[in-house]
């Protein structure tokens, strides 16, 4: 998959394209459906399929105080867009200049001139241009004027819910991982590196890894059944998200206890991917470290049963 970080990187001989524009946060089932139609249409037209996204998220630029945390930061989003099979992604730097572009100017400069689009696919809630002045009707009119077709797709429904990034953020913020997974079409995961501490920069000999501070969306404080990928190797894990109140530590951490541990060589740059499966319980203060240890053993046993069953069912 080609990744273009600005318009100048698009080759002159790139050819015609079929395009979809959006934030694609989460690259959920609704996005995946549109991208599938995009690819099919591009193949039929002997064109390239291109997803156009933004960095930073427009809300983070325009309303940083109210911008939601992201399900998928940019690099993760690019990976998932690649998995969706598009030929290229154009990452538009969202700047003051771009935010002031009128709807017709945006479509003319980017869709027609830069991408030479013959068709564009969007959802029914698509908005574009200065202060989101343009919608699907304006896009269709511009298509007729500028010479490209417009295909509008209805929102996907799963379990009676409309699939959207905002709904998935709401579900994740409540710890409803199974429903969020159903809408995403894939498990919720975060990418990070190890926090500085014991074993980092050498051989890790204890079965616990703390993740470096993570700035985007996390599920609520609690204990989770997870899997942790460490430099390409997957480990079953139980992960605590929170402040570890039993020890009186008022410092937030994402701490994973590896169930099938063996000594690992780690640095503070070792890539980690934490995949969340199920919320076991809320975080709470236990009367003693011994009581906490007993609860951890129950958590571990429950996690092992869950992950064993998941493998038996081929999930």
C-alpha positions in Angstrom: 0.0 0.0 0.0 1.3 3.5 -0.9 1.1 6.1 1.8 1.3 9.7 0.7 1.9 12.3 3.4 1.0 15.3 1.2 -0.3 16.0 -2.3 3.2 16.5 -3.7 4.0 12.8 -3.1 1.3 11.6 -5.5 3.1 10.5 -8.7 2.1 12.2 -11.9 1.5 8.9 -13.5 -0.6 7.4 -10.6 -3.7 7.3 -12.8 -7.4 7.6 -12.1 -8.7 6.8 -8.7 -11.8 5.8 -6.7 -11.8 7.6 -3.4 -13.3 7.7 0.1 -12.5 10.5 2.5 -12.9 10.3 6.2 -11.2 10.1 9.6 -11.6 6.2 9.6 -11.1 6.1 13.4 -11.2 2.4 14.3 -11.5 1.3 10.7 -14.8 -0.3 11.8 -17.3 -2.5 9.9 -18.9 0.5 8.3 -15.5 1.7 7.0 -14.6 -1.8 5.9 -17.9 -2.1 3.9 -17.3 1.2 2.1 -13.6 0.3 1.4 -14.6 -3.1 0.0 -17.0 -1.4 -2.4 -14.3 1.1 -3.2 -11.8 -1.7 -4.1 -14.4 -3.5 -6.3 -15.3 -0.4 -8.2 -11.6 0.6 -8.7 -10.8 -2.8 -10.1 -13.8 -2.6 -12.5 -12.7 0.8 -13.7 -8.9 -0.1 -13.9 -8.3 2.6 -11.3 -6.6 2.8 -7.9 -8.5 2.7 -4.6 -7.5 5.5 -2.3 -8.6 6.4 1.2 -8.0 10.0 2.3 -7.6 10.7 6.0 -6.3 13.6 8.1 -3.5 14.2 10.7 -4.2 15.4 13.2 -7.9 14.6 13.6 -9.8 17.7 12.5 -11.5 18.0 16.0 -8.0 17.9 17.6 -7.0 20.9 15.5 -10.3 22.9 15.7 -11.6 22.0 19.2 -8.8 20.4 21.1 -10.5 20.8 24.5 -13.4 18.6 23.4 -11.8 16.2 20.9 -12.3 12.6 21.8 -9.4 10.3 22.3 -8.8 8.1 19.3 -9.6 4.4 18.9 -6.7 4.1 16.4 -3.8 6.7 16.2 -2.6 7.4 12.7 0.0 4.6 12.3 -2.4 2.0 13.6 -5.1 3.4 11.3 -2.7 3.1 8.3 -2.1 -0.6 9.2 -5.8 -1.4 9.3 -6.4 0.5 6.1 -3.7 -1.6 4.5 -5.4 -4.7 5.9 -8.6 -3.5 4.2 -6.8 -3.8 0.9 -6.8 -0.2 -0.5 -4.1 0.7 -3.0 -3.1 3.9 -1.3 -3.8 6.3 1.6 -3.4 10.0 1.3 -2.8 11.6 4.8 -3.7 15.2 4.5 -2.0 17.5 7.2 -5.0 19.2 8.8 -3.9 22.8 9.0 -5.5 26.2 9.3 -5.3 26.6 5.6 -7.1 23.3 5.0 -9.7 24.1 7.6 -10.7 27.3 5.7 -11.1 25.6 2.3 -14.7 25.9 1.0 -16.4 22.7 0.0 -16.1 23.2 -3.7 -12.5 24.3 -3.4 -11.6 21.2 -1.4 -13.2 18.8 -3.9 -11.8 20.5 -6.9 -8.2 20.7 -5.6 -8.0 17.3 -3.9 -10.6 14.9 -5.4 -10.5 16.1 -9.0 -7.1 17.7 -9.6 -4.7 15.8 -7.2 -6.4 12.4 -7.2 -8.1 12.5 -10.6 -11.0 10.7 -9.1 -13.7 9.1 -11.3 -15.8 8.0 -8.3 -16.1 8.8 -4.6 -17.8 6.6 -1.9 -19.0 8.1 1.4 -21.5 7.4 4.2 -24.7 9.3 4.7 -23.3 11.5 7.4 -20.3 12.7 5.4 -19.5 16.5 5.8 -16.7 18.5 4.2 -15.4 22.0 3.6 -15.2 25.1 5.8 -17.3 24.6 8.9 -18.6 21.3 7.4 -20.8 23.3 5.0 -20.9 20.5 2.4 -22.9 17.2 2.7 -23.8 14.4 0.4 -26.2 16.5 -1.8 -23.5 19.1 -2.3 -21.0 16.4 -3.1 -23.3 14.8 -5.7 -23.8 18.2 -7.3 -20.1 18.8 -7.4 -19.6 15.3 -8.9 -22.0 16.2 -11.8 -20.2 19.5 -12.4 -16.6 18.1 -12.1 -17.1 14.8 -13.8 -17.0 12.1 -11.1 -19.7 9.7 -9.8 -20.8 9.8 -6.1 -21.9 6.6 -4.3 -23.5 7.1 -0.9 -23.8 4.1 1.5 -26.2 3.7 4.4 -24.8 3.2 7.8 -24.2 -0.5 8.9 -26.3 -2.0 11.6 -25.0 -4.6 14.0 -27.0 -6.0 17.0 -29.5 -3.2 16.5 -26.8 -0.6 16.8 -25.6 1.9 14.1 -21.9 1.3 13.5 -19.9 4.5 14.1 -16.7 5.6 15.7 -18.5 7.6 18.3 -20.7 4.6 19.3 -17.6 2.4 19.6 -15.8 5.0 21.7 -18.8 5.0 24.0 -18.8 1.2 24.3 -15.1 1.1 25.0 -15.3 3.8 27.6 -17.9 1.7 29.4 -15.7 -1.5 29.2 -18.2 -3.2 26.8 -15.5 -4.9 24.8 -17.5 -7.6 23.2 -20.1 -5.3 21.7 -17.3 -2.9 20.6 -15.5 -5.8 18.9 -18.7 -6.7 17.1 -19.0 -3.1 15.7 -15.2 -2.9 14.9 -15.0 -6.2 13.2 -11.7 -6.8 15.0 -10.5 -6.7 18.6 -9.6 -3.5 20.3 -5.9 -3.1 20.8 -3.3 -0.4 21.6 0.3 -0.1 20.5 2.9 1.0 23.0 6.4 0.3 24.4 7.6 -0.8 27.8 7.7 1.8 30.6 11.1 2.3 32.1 11.7 0.1 35.1 12.8 -3.3 36.1 14.1 -5.4 33.4 13.9 -2.7 30.7 17.2 -2.4 28.9 18.2 -6.0 29.7 16.6 -9.3 30.4 13.1 -9.3 31.9 12.9 -12.0 34.5 9.5 -11.2 36.1 6.2 -11.9 34.3 5.0 -8.3 34.5 5.3 -5.5 31.9 4.1 -2.0 32.4 3.2 -0.1 29.2 4.6 3.4 28.6 2.1 6.2 29.1 -0.6 6.0 26.4 -2.5 9.2 25.4 -5.4 7.8 23.3 -8.5 5.8 24.2 -8.3 3.2 27.0 -11.1 1.2 28.6 -12.1 2.2 32.1 -10.0 1.3 35.1 -10.3 -2.4 35.9 -8.9 -5.9 35.3 -9.0 -7.4 31.8 -8.3 -10.7 30.0 -5.8 -9.7 27.3 -3.0 -10.8 25.1 0.3 -9.0 24.8 2.5 -9.1 21.7 6.1 -8.5 22.6 8.4 -8.0 19.6 6.2 -10.3 17.5 5.6 -13.0 20.1 2.1 -13.3 21.7 1.5 -14.0 25.4 -1.7 -14.6 27.3 -2.1 -12.0 30.0 -4.2 -10.4 32.7 -4.0 -6.6 32.6 -4.8 -4.0 35.2 -5.7 -0.6 34.0 -5.7 1.9 36.9 -4.0 3.2 39.9 -3.2 0.1 42.0 -4.9 1.4 45.1 -4.0 -1.6 47.4 -0.4 -0.4 47.4 -1.4 3.3 47.9 0.2 4.2 44.6 -1.7 7.1 43.0 0.0 6.6 39.7 -1.9 5.4 36.7 -0.5 2.4 34.9 -1.4 -0.3 32.3 0.2 -3.4 33.8 0.1 -6.8 32.2 0.9 -10.1 34.0 2.0 -12.7 31.4 0.6 -16.1 31.9 2.9 -18.1 29.7 6.0 -16.1 30.5 9.6 -16.8 29.7 12.6 -14.4 30.2 12.6 -11.7 27.5 15.1 -9.1 26.2 13.4 -5.7 26.4 14.4 -2.1 25.7 12.2 1.0 26.0 11.7 0.7 22.2 10.5 -2.9 22.1 7.1 -2.8 20.3 4.1 -4.0 22.3 0.6 -4.6 21.2 -2.1 -5.1 23.9 -5.3 -6.8 22.7 -8.3 -6.5 25.1 -10.7 -9.4 25.2 -13.0 -9.1 28.3 -13.4 -7.1 31.4 -13.1 -9.2 34.5 -13.9 -6.7 37.2 -13.5 -3.2 38.4 -10.3 -2.0 40.2 -10.7 -1.9 43.9 -8.7 -1.6 47.1 -8.1 -4.9 48.9 -7.6 -5.1 52.6 -4.1 -6.5 52.2 -1.5 -7.6 49.6 -2.4 -11.2 50.5 -6.1 -10.7 49.6 -5.0 -9.0 46.4 -2.8 -12.0 45.6 -5.7 -14.4 46.1 -7.9 -12.4 43.8 -5.2 -12.2 41.2 -5.0 -16.0 41.2 -8.8 -16.2 40.6 -8.4 -13.7 37.8 -5.6 -15.8 36.2 -7.7 -18.9 36.4 -10.6 -17.2 34.8 -8.4 -15.8 32.1 -6.9 -19.2 31.3 -10.4 -20.7 31.0 -11.6 -18.0 28.7 -8.6 -18.0 26.4 -8.6 -21.8 26.2 -12.3 -21.8 25.2 -11.6 -19.0 22.7 -9.0 -21.2 21.0 -11.3 -24.2 21.0 -13.9 -22.2 19.3 -11.4 -20.9 16.8 -11.8 -17.2 17.7 
